[in-house]
Amino acid sequence: MELTYRFRDASLAALALTHRSAGKPNNERMEFLGDALLGAIVAEMLYETHPKATEGEMSRLRAQLVNGQALAVMARELELGDRLKLGSGELKSGGFRRDSILADAFEALVAAVYLDGGFDACRETVRTLFTDRVVALPRSSKDAKTRLQEWLQAQGWPLPQYDLVGTQGEDHARIFDVNCVVAEPFSVTAAGRGSSRRLAEQDAAEIVLGRLLDAQDKH
């Protein structure tokens, strides 16, 4: 994999690969911007390629694509580690191999493309880099409630609680509203809706799982 974009201002690319251990200026602010750009562009790709996916499913899929480990893999494919500017301490400890540093550099590089060429250039670059990964994403055959339960159990956390909060409509076309609550260690609540209580619970579970994965990635 290679970055096809060609910078007009090479200093932006150099700054994107400058870790804070090397002093100031560094790539921290660009990392913040790149994270937001990646999230939006990858979300757009998932919206297009998974027209039947729920909000929760798309959140889960995005988390698979833009978590620190996944971005570090992409940074290695682009050989960013060889071009990183690090302080002496990070150099001695092998910082150019560290997932967090590589992922941050990748996000900063996305921001550098945006700052150099504008949103359309950034969007085209990200879509080129992520197209194969989006297409290859597996869709789990397990339902959302099962996946949420298994994920929580794997973390050693309490199981979710499902509460029926209301129904509406005639008997032949009734709509159910359900809340899914995970109290610890994250306080997460999501509302689901469906033509049966079971479907409403699945909808809510999908949203909660996506939010938990997002929160875990940020921590």
N, C-alpha and C positions, 0 to 999 in steps of 0.2 A: 504494500500500500504506500502511496506517496501523496503529498500535498501538491495538488496541481496549481493552486493559486500562486501567482508571482507578485511579490510585494513591490510597490512603488517606493515606499519608505521602509528600507531595510531595518531602520532603528526600532520600528514597532515589533518586528519579529524577534529582534535581539532582546528587547525589553520583556517580551512574553516568556522568554526562556531564562530570565534572571530571577533566581530564587532570593527570598528575603535574607538568607544567610550571607549573601554577597553585598548586602548594604542597600542603600537607596540611590536611585529609584529601583523598584523591583516589580514583580508581576502580580502582587496581591490584588490591586484594584482591577486589573484586567481579568484576573481569575473570577472575581465577583461578576463582572459583566458577561464573561464567557459562559458562566454557569447559567445565567438567565437566558442568554441567546440559545444555548444548546437545548434547554428545557422546552422553549417555545417551538423551535424548529423540529425537534424530534417528536414533540406532541402533535404537530401538524402532520408529520409523516404517518404516525400511528392512526390519526383520525382518518386519513385517506385510505390506508391499506387495511384497516380493520373496521369496516363500516358497521358491523354488528356488535362490536365490543362495547361494554359498559364503561362508565367513568372509572370504576375500580379496576377493570381489566386493563384499560389503557394506562392507568397509573402504575400498575404492576409491571407492565411491559416496558414502560419508560424507565422504571427503576432498574430493570435488567440491563438497559442500554447505557445509562449515564451514571451508574454508580462508580465509585472510585476505582475499583478493581478493573471494571470494563474499560474505563478511560485510560487506565495505566497500560492495558494491553494495546490499545490503539496508539498510545504514545510510543511504545516500544516498536510497533510496526512502522512508525514514522521515524524511528531512530532519534527521538528527541533527547534521550539520555546523553547521547554523545555531544549534544550541542548546548546542554545546560550550563549556565554560569552559577557556580555554587561557592559559598564561603569555604575556607580551609577545613573547618570542622566537618561540614557535610561531605566534602570531598574525601576526607580520611575515613569517614564512616560509611561510604558507599551510597551517598544520597541520590546519585544518578540512577540507582536501581530501585529506589523506594517508591512504592505505589502512590502514596499521597503526593509526593513531589512531582511525579510524572503526570498524574491526573490533573493537578493544578496547572502544570505547564500546558497541557492539552487545552484546558478551558481558556487559559490566557491567550493561547495561539488563535483560538476561535475569535476572541475579542479583538485581537490584532488584525485579523482579516476584516472584521467589521469596521474598525477604525480607519483602516487603509482604503478599503474599497466600497464601504457602505453595506446596507442590509442585504441587498440582492446578491452581492458577491459572497457574503457570509452564508446566506441561505443555500446558495448553489454549492458552496464548498462542503458544508455540513451534510447536505443531502447526498452528495457524491460519496462522502466517507461512510455514511450510515446506511445507504440503500441496501446493500447485501445483508447487513445485520438485521435490518427491519424485516426483510422478506423471509429470513431464516428463523425468525423467532418462533419457538414452539408454543403451542396453545395447549395448556394442560387439559387432560380429559376429566380430571376431578372437578367436582363442583366447588363453588366459592366457599361454602360453609366448611367443607372438608379441608380445603387448602388453608383456610384461616385457622381452623382448629389444630391442624398438624403444625403449622408455623408457630403458633403460640405454645404448643406443647414442647416443641424443639427448643424454645427459649426458656422453658420452665415457668411460663407465666399463666395466670388464671384464664380460664376459657371465657368466651364472650357471652353476653346476655342479650337475648332477643325479646323485645317488648312490642306487642301490638298496640299502636297508638291511635288507630282509627280506621274506619272503613267508610266508603262512600259509593253511591251509585245503586242501581236496581239489582235485585238478586241475580239476574242473568248476566249482569255486567259489573259486578262488584269489584272495587279496587281496594287493596289492603295497603296500609302504611305501617311500616315496622322500623323500630330503631334497633341498631346493633351497637352495643356498648362494650368497650374494653377499658376497664378502669385502671389497671396497673400494668406496667409502670408508666405508660402513656395514657392520658385521659382522652380517649377517642370515641366519638359518637357519630354515627352516620345514619341517615334516613334512607330506607329502601321502599320501593313501591312495586306492586305486581298484581296480577289478576288472581293470585292466591296468596295465602300467608307464606307458603313455602317459597314462592318466587320472590316475594318481597324481602324475605330473609336472605335469599341468595344475593339479591341486588345490594342490600345493605352490607353484607359480608364482603362483597367484592370491593366496595368503596373503602371499608375499614382496612382491608389487607393492603390496598394500594397506599393508603396514608401511613400505615405502620412501616411499610418498606421505605417510603420516602423519608420518614422520621429517622429510621435506623441508618440510612445512608448519610444523612446530615450529621449524625452523631459519630 
